Amino acid sequence: MIATQANLERGQKRKVARLRINEIVLSLQGEADSVGFPTVFVRLTGCPLRCHYCDTEYAFHVGDWFELEMIEARVASFGADHVCVTGGEPLAQPDCLLLLTRLCDAGFRVSLETSGALDIAAVDERVARVVDVKTPASGEQRRNRLQNFAQLRGTDQLKFVICSREDYEWAKAFIAEHSLQGRCQILFSPSFNQVAPTELADWILADRLKVRFQLQLHKILWGDVPGK
């Protein structure tokens, strides 16, 4: 009987929703539709991908476990309206879905940055999903989950990180092949220190491509500094 009671108590503890968090910081949103807004970044630990251009490798393994109530309280302490849940790959932790819903319920404007390798269907419909499309130079092209495209809404964004002219041409063909134009906003971003921003801008203009060019504002302001 005593052993059974102990097992029940352990089971109850395991059911407490929690996430492994690398950092929770206030910064300016540097990308996507809410660029420039003061934003609380909730960075989850871990990622199943290893993109060659990744700038958050420090989040692969380092982090502490927090219950969702603690995360929400920390986010609220900054006084910002915008929250971005990112990684790593946040959807690799199942309780991320619960956190997203709780943040929406609390009145925050919530965005999710995801690699596009995992299913986005269960994400709360109030969340703006920023979904990467992995180009060949990322080294993770095979991980693109094509089924996600059918789930896209007008409030979502597809992001292509362009590392070369070959990536650019591939991205153009990919958009046409999968009929992505008009599904949601499409973002083209030059990979930091790999493609000159003016080069990518010129390619887009020359082709009259209907995409949104973006730079990583946080890197212009602070350089390639973790946590910014």
N, C-alpha and C positions, 0 to 999 in steps of 0.2 A: 504493500500500500504506500509506504513512504517513498519507495523508488518510483512508483507511478506518479505520485504528486510532484516529485522533483522533475520528472520528464515533462509533465504538463506545464510547470513553471518555465522550464527551458524553452518549450515550444512557444509560450506566450511572448517571451523575450525576443525570439527569432522573428515574430510577426510584426514587431515594431518597425515601421517604415523608416529607413535611413539611407543615406548616401555617403559615399566616400568623396570628400571635397578636397580639391587641391588649393583653391583660394576663393575668397569672396572679396571683391575689390570694387571701388568706385572709380570710373574713368569716363572718358567720352567715347561714345560708340564711334568706331572708326570705319565701319563698313555698312553696306546694305541700306535699307530704306530709312532707318532712324539715325543715320550718320550725324554726328555732332551733338546729339542729346546726351546730357549726363546720364549714365547708365550703370547699374550694378551688375557686374559680371559674376555669375556663379559658375565656376569652372570645376567640372567633375573629373575625377581621376580615371585614367585608363582609356585605351583606344585599341581596337583590333587591327587598325591600318597603320601603315608606315609610309606616308607620302613623303617624297623626296624634298618637298618644299615646306614641310611642317615647321611652324615656328613656336609650337607649344610642346616640344618633347619633354619639357620639365614636368608636364602633367601626366606622363605615361604611368608613373609608379608611385609618386609621392602624394600623400593625402591622408586625412583623418576622417573618421566616421562621425556623422552628425545626424540626429533625428530631424525630421522635416520641420518640426516646430522651431528648432534652434536655427535652422537655415532661414526660415521665414522671418524670424525676429531679427537676425543679423541683417538681412536685406532691408527690412523696414527702418533700421537704425540710420541708414544713409539719407533717407528723405527724398530719394529720387523716384520718378514715376516709371522709368523704363528699367526692365530687368532682362538680361540676356543669359540664358542657360547654354553653356558651351562646354568644351572639353579641350583635349581628348575627344571622345565620342560619348556625349551624354546619354544617348539611348542604349548604350551597352549596359547601363544599370537600370533594371526594370522600374524601380521606384522613382525614376526621373519623371515618369508620366504623372504620378501623384503630385510631385512637386510643381510641375507646370500648372496643373489644375488648381492647386492651392494658391499659387501666386496670382492666377487670373481671378479667383474668387476674392482675393484680398484687394483687388482693384488695380493691380499693376498692369502696365502694357508690356506684354511678355513676348520675347522672340527666342527661337531655338536655333542654334547653329549645329548642323549635323552633316556628317560625311556623305550621306546619301546611300550608304551601304546597308542600312537597317531600315526596317519597315516604319513608315511615318504615319500609317493609317490611324493609329490609336491616340495620336497627339490631340489634345484639346483643340477644338476648332477655333477658339479665341486666340490661339498662339500663332504668330507669324513665323513660318518655318523657312529658314534659309538653308537650302539644300545644295551641297557641293555636287558638281559633276566632275568626276576625276578624269583629267586629260591624260594622254599617253605619258607625258613627261613626269607625271606624279608617281608613276610606278604602280598605281593601284586602279588602273582603268577597268580591269576585270571585276572590280568590286561594285561598280555602278549597279544599283538595284532598279532596273527599268520599270518594275511594277509601281514604283513610287510616282511616276509621272501621271498616272491615272488619278492619283489622289490630290494633285495640285489644285490650289484655290487661287483666286486673284490676289489675296493678301500674302501669298508665299513668294519666295524669290529663289531662282536658280543661279548658282555662282560658279563660273568657270575661272580658275586660276590659270592664266596663260604664261607658259614658261618659254615659248619659242614660236617662230612663225609656223612651224609644223603643228603645234598645239592649236594655234589660231585657226588654221585651215580645217583641222579635225573638228574643232568646236562648231564652226559654221556648218559643216556637213552633218554633224550630230544633231544640231537643232532642226535642220531640214528633214533628216531621216525620221526623227521621232515627233515631228509636228509640234515642236515646243513653243513656237512663236505664238503669242497671244494667250497662252495658258496662264502665265504669271510674268512678273518682271524678271528679265534676264540680265545678269551682271557679268561683265568681263573685267577682271582685275589682273594687272601685270604682276607676275611673281617678283617679289622683292629682290633686287639686285640681279635679276636674270633677264628681264625684258625692260627696256627703257619705256617709261610711261608715254612719252611722245610718240614712240614707234607704234605702240598698240593703238593710241588715239588716231594716228594717221591711217592705220589699216582699217579701222572701223569706219572712218569717214570716207575713205576711198571706195569701200564696198557698200556704202549706204546701209550699213548693218543696223537693224533695229534692236540694239541692245544698249544697256546703260553702262558707260565706262565709270570705273571707280578706282580710287586710290585708297590705301590704308592710312586714314587720317592720323591714327595714333602713332604710326611710324614716322610720319612727317614731323609730328610734334616732338616725339620723345626718342626716335630711333628704334632699333630692334631690342627693346628693353622688356624683359618678362614682367608681367603684371600690369602693363600699360595698354 
